[in-house]
Amino acid sequence: MNVDDVEAAVEEMGALLRLDGAELTVLEANPKTARIEVALDMTGVECEDCVMPPEMLEQMISDAVARRVRGEFELVLRDPRRGGVPS
């Protein structure tokens, strides 16, 4: 797993979220464990309902990463709407 590819995929999704005031950050991209941890920051969001639901967001991030990263990986999304609990 190439960390730069992971960051590019997350940035792609982050650009969409920034339109609603949200921010997406890579917390960890570990090639040895194939674990990717991403956090959603909704501090600047005025309309929480305007931001993609957690399950849909997680799938879209996973798809964006899969287009760039070969092989299996574990994606953990920390979303404050779920109490920060990863899925």
Secondary structure as GFF3:
##gff-version 3
##sequence-region A 1 87
A	DSSP	alpha_helix	3	18	.	.	.	ID=ss1
A	DSSP	beta_strand	23	30	.	.	.	ID=ss2
A	DSSP	beta_strand	35	41	.	.	.	ID=ss3
A	DSSP	three_ten_helix	48	50	.	.	.	ID=ss4
A	DSSP	alpha_helix	54	66	.	.	.	ID=ss5
A	DSSP	beta_strand	74	78	.	.	.	ID=ss6
A	DSSP	three_ten_helix	80	82	.	.	.	ID=ss7
###
